[in-house]
Amino acid sequence: MAISKMTWPRGFIAILAGWFVPGVGRQPWIATGVLRTAETRWPEDATVHNAIGVILIRRGADDDAIKAFDNARAAAPDDPV
């Protein structure tokens, strides 16, 4: 347990590094004109759109499940579910 308390920030640091390293690495190329700003954007492809769709559908399913649990918890013992 003590080891897990010391290592929990590693995932958070890895996520932040995944955002900062590419952004910082592109800055000199954009500032000197070697890389155009349009080339630095995230690619719009089917994978990105698919991932966004899966996230939105999953969130909707989670919201529906939470509503169903709240309704079941609020129901009286004699009420039909």
N, C-alpha and C positions, 0 to 999 in steps of 0.2 A: 504494500500500500504506500509506503514511503517513496518508493521509486516512481510510482504513478503520479504522486503529488509533485515530484520534481520534473517529470517529463511532459506534463499536460500542455505547456505552452508551445511545444515543438510543432504541433499541427497548426496552431494559429500563426506562428512565425512562418511556416512553410507557405501558408495561404497568402500572407502579406507579401512574402518574397516573390511569389508567383505573379503578383500584380505589379510590384515595384521594379523588379529587375528588367522586364521587357520595356517598361515605360522609360526608365532612366537610360537604358541602352539605346533607345531610338532618339533621344533628345539631341545629341551632337550631330547626327545625320540630318535631322530636320533643320536645325539651326544653320548648318552650312550649306543647305540646299541640295545635298546629295540625294536625300529621300524626300519625296513629295508628301504633303500631309494626307492626301487621298490614299496613298499606299500604306499608311500606318493604321488605318481602321481595321476593325475585326472583319474577317471575310464573311460575306453573306452567302452561305451555302445551305444545302438541305440539312446538314448535320446540326447546324446552329438552330435552324427553325424547328427541327424535330425535337431537340433538347428543350427548347422553350415550350413547345406544345406539351411535352410529357410533364414538365414542371407545372404548367397551368392545369392540366387535367388532374394530376395528383393532388394539387391544392384543392381543387373543387371536390374531389372525392373525400379528402380529409375534412373539409368543412361540412359536407353532408353527414359524415360519420359522427362528428362532434354534435351536430344538431340532433341526430337520432339518439345519441346517448343522453343528451340533455332532456329530450322529451321522455325517454324511458325513466330517467331518474325523477322527473317531476310528476310522473303518473302515480296515481294512488294504487295500492295493491290490488284493488278490485277492478281497475280499469283494464280493458283489453289493450294489448300492445299493438 
